Amino acid sequence: MKDCVVILRFLGTTRSSSSILKVFKTIIAQLDAYFDLKADSAAMDNLKTDIDARDYLIKQLHTIKSQSIADIKKIVILLDSIDQLHSVDFDLDWIPTEYPSNVKFIFSALVDYGNILVNLRNKFSDLSMT
């Protein structure tokens, strides 16, 4: 699909893919390269927490949508095996709950691991989850 960008991360396959902070930084860098956003390297260096990186990513996604860059209509970010992240990330505070309407996040995880499914249900209690 030409009008859709898909970003896929297989989590836990390397040391850097086990940290959501580092994963977000790679997604930010990929979007920056793809859309030629000219990200501020100083701002990238200041991303010290997963929440900082999440917020920067959401800001970047809003920029892409507002500028209608390259006629991209949809961005899909798929994070496979969130159960493979460091256990400190199982609280899922890093998962964005507000982002542009053209962006979709897809997460996969083992059902009975680290209370991830329970945490997802709590985070998105107003949505139907199966």
Secondary structure, DSSP 8 states (H G I E B T S, - for coil): -TTEEEEEEETTSSSGGG-HHHHHHHHHHHHHHHHT----HHHHHT--SHHHHHHHHHHHHHHHHHTTGGG--EEEEEEE-GGGS-GGGGG-TTS-S---TTEEEEE---TTSTTHHHHHHHHTTTS---
